[in-house]
Amino acid sequence: MVKTSLSNDVLRQHHLLGELNDEQLDKIKKTLRFINLSDGEHLFEQGQNADRFYQVLSGQIKLYLISMEGSERVIEVMQEGQTFAEAVIFMEERCYPVNSESIGKTELLAFDSDTFLNILAESKDACFRLLSDMSKRLHHRLNEIDYLTLQNATFRLIHYLLKQIPADHEDDDTVEIKLTTSKSIVASRLSIQPETFSRILKKLGKQELISVKGKVITLLDVEALRNFDS
């Protein structure tokens, strides 16, 4: 479904569209789609033709791969406001490299790839903005590879929990956070087996560093977690 009432000012809040003029945004709106997914519904599958990229308006999208053994490996969980699949439009063979599935009820904006590419061809500012965004994402991915491959499972989990602290609570000694996805998805995202994930939570609980109640995890000693060494 296309919502033509979506204003150009709203579209310009999208980091890739901020430099576009009204004429270019009108072209975007003509091919823009709103997609509503129920919990567990697939958006696209690995190898499928990538004719669109997306922004999450509400809910969450899980990006994942299936191993040769049939196990699921979560690559990323896209949150409200985040975009994904932009880089695919520049590949020689435009196919999605991962699977995608909604977590809970999810609403998305779907942008037509060909329309966006045509606009990039005529907008230097839009090209540079896209390059800047992709460079930041690449840097983020390199940092992720570092801590996923060089740090043990306990450090990876602690690092993840500390990253969930809201900006206005960074100086607090004790912070309560709520996981936005299931523990199994978080474990997969961190390359930790579910049983190992549970053992680490229990270990940190016994050390009185955290307490766990369902999806709510209280960081009881933030400073000690930041300085954790064993």
N, C-alpha and C positions, 0 to 999 in steps of 0.2 A: 504494500500500500504506500502511495506517495502522499506526503503532507505538504502541499504547496504553500501552506500558511507559515511554514518555518521561515523566520526572517533572516535576512543577510547578516544582521548583527549577531544572531545566534550562531550561524554557520562560521562566522569569523572567529568565534571562540575556539574552534578546532584549530590546533596548532599548525596544521598543514594548509589551512584555508585563509589564514589571517591576512595574507598579502594580496588576496584576489580582489579584483574590482567587481562592481555590481553585475556587469555583463557576464563575467566568468562564473560568478556564483549562481546566476540564473541558469547557466548551462548545467551546473552541478545539480540544481534542484529538479531539473527536468528528468533526470535519471536516478534521483535519490529514492531509496526505499526504506520503509520502516519494517522491521521484522520482529515478530513476537514469538518466543519459544517457551514451551513448557519445560518443566524440570527433566533433565536427561535427554533432551532432544538434540539431534545432530544438526549443526549448521553446515559443515562441509567435511569431506573425508580426504585423507592423504591421497594424492595423485589426481584429485578432481580438478578440472579446469578452473583456474583462478580468475574470474572475471570481475570480482569485486573485493574491496577491502572494507573494514568495519570499525565502528566505534560503539562501545558499550554505553547505553543510556541508563540502564538499571539491571541489577542481577550480576551474574558472573559467567564467563566463558572459560572452559578448561581446554587448553591445547595439549595434546598428548600423542605419543607414539605407542605402537604395539610391538613388543620384541618378538624375536623368532620363536621364543618359548610361549608366547601368547600373553605375557604379563604387560600391564599398562605402565608407562613411564610418563608422568606429568612433566611437561616442559615449562608451562606457565599457566597461571590463572589470571585472566584479564578482569580487572575491576571496573567499576563505574567511571566513565570518563576516558578510559584508555582505548587506544586504537591498535589494530593488528592487521597483518597481511598486506601492509603497504609495500614492503620490499619485494614481494612476489611479482608485482606488476613489471619489474625491471628484468626479470629472468628471461632467458631465451625461450625456454619452455615454461609457460606460465601455468604451473600446477601447485596446489597447496602442498607444502612439505610435511604437514601434520594433520591430525584429526582435531575436530572441535566439537564440544558438547556443552550445553547449558547446565549451569548449577542453579537450581531454583528457576522461578519465572524470570525471563530475561528479555529485555527490549534492546534492539540494535538499530543503528543507522548503517545502511549498506551503500557504499559509493561505487559508481561505475568506473572501472579501471581505465577503459579507453578514453572516456570523457576527461578524466583527470590527467592522463598522459598528454592529450591534445592541449590542455590548458598549460601544462608545464612547458611544452614546446614554445609557448608564446610569453612565458612569465619567468624572467631571470630571478626575481625575488622569491617566487614560490620554489624554484629549484634549489636555491641556497638554503631556504628554510628546511626543506626536506633533507638535504645533505647534513645539515646541523643536527636534526633530530636523529637520523640514522647513525651518525658518528657517536652521539651520546649513548644510543642503545648498544652499539658495538662495544664501547668502553664498559658499559654496565655488564654485558655478557662476558667480557674478558675477566672482570672481577669475580663474576659468579663461577666461572670455570676454575679460577684460582682457589676459591674457598671450598668448592665442591670436590676438587681433586686433591688438594694439599692438606685440608683440615679433616679431622676425624668427625664421626657422627655427632658426638656431644657438642663440639665446637660449632658445627653447622646448625644444630638446633638452637643453641644459645644465640648465635648470630641472627637467626631468623626471628626469635622472640624479641630481641633488642630492637630489631628493625620495625617491629609493630608498635613501639611506643609512640604515642601521638607527640607532635612537636611541642605542644604546650605542657607536656609532662616529662620532658627529657631530663629535668633537674630533680625529679621526685625520687625519693629513696625506695618507695613502694609504688608499683603501677599495676593496674588491672587491665588486661587486654582480652579481647574476645576473638577467637579464630573465626574467620569469615568462611572457611571451608572445613570439611571433615578432617580429622586427624590423619586418616589414610591418604588423603590427597596431599596434605602438607608433607607427610613422610615420603611419598613418591616424588614430590617436588624437590626434596632435599637428598634424594637417593639414599634413603634409609628404609630398611625393612620395617614393616609395621610392628613386629614384636620387639625389635631393637628400639624403635621410637618409644614404645610404652615403657621399656626398661629404663631408658634415659630419663623420661618424665618422673618415674618413681625414684630414681637415684637422686635427681635434683630436689625432689620433694623431701626425701630423707635428710638431705643436707640443709633443709630449710631455706633453700634458695627460691623455690616456687611452691605454689599450691595449685591444684587442678580440680576444677569442678565442671565437668562436661566440656564445653568449648571455652569456658572462662578460665584463663590462667593468670594468676596473680604473681608478679615478680616481686618477691619479698625483700630482696636485697639487690637492687640494680647495680650498685657499685661492685659488689662481689661477683656478679655475673659478668660484668665488663672485664674483670681482672681474673676470670676463671682460668686456671692452668692445669687442672687434673681431673 
